[in-house]
Amino acid sequence: MYAHEVVPAMDTLRAAVDAMEEIVAADYWPVPTYDDILFYV
């Protein structure tokens, strides 16, 4: 069930969040971006 239902739902959600991350100003983004995690930790 996890592989067939949860993972696809997470992939869909991630696509939406990744798209939002590109258009929302950093001041309004409440969580670390991938850039922050990869290069500034």
C-alpha positions as CSV (number, residue, x, y, z in Angstrom):
1,M,0.0,0.0,0.0
2,Y,2.7,2.4,0.9
3,A,4.6,2.0,-2.4
4,H,1.4,2.3,-4.5
5,E,-0.5,5.0,-2.6
6,V,1.7,7.0,-0.3
7,V,4.8,7.5,-2.4
8,P,2.8,8.7,-5.5
9,A,0.9,11.2,-3.2
10,M,4.2,12.4,-1.8
11,D,5.6,12.8,-5.3
12,T,2.6,14.9,-6.3
13,L,2.9,17.1,-3.1
14,R,6.6,17.5,-3.6
15,A,6.1,18.7,-7.2
16,A,3.7,21.4,-6.0
17,V,5.9,22.5,-3.1
18,D,9.0,22.7,-5.4
19,A,7.1,24.9,-7.8
20,M,5.9,27.1,-5.0
21,E,9.5,27.4,-3.6
22,E,10.5,29.1,-6.9
23,I,7.8,31.8,-6.8
24,V,7.5,32.6,-3.1
25,A,9.8,35.2,-1.7
26,A,12.4,33.9,0.8
27,D,10.9,36.2,3.6
28,Y,7.6,34.3,3.3
29,W,9.1,30.8,3.0
30,P,8.9,29.3,6.5
31,V,11.2,26.2,5.9
32,P,14.7,25.9,4.7
33,T,15.1,25.7,0.9
34,Y,17.1,23.0,-0.8
35,D,19.8,25.6,-1.5
36,D,19.9,26.4,2.3
37,I,20.2,22.7,3.2
38,L,22.8,21.8,0.5
39,F,25.1,24.8,0.8
40,Y,24.5,26.7,4.0
41,V,24.3,24.1,6.8
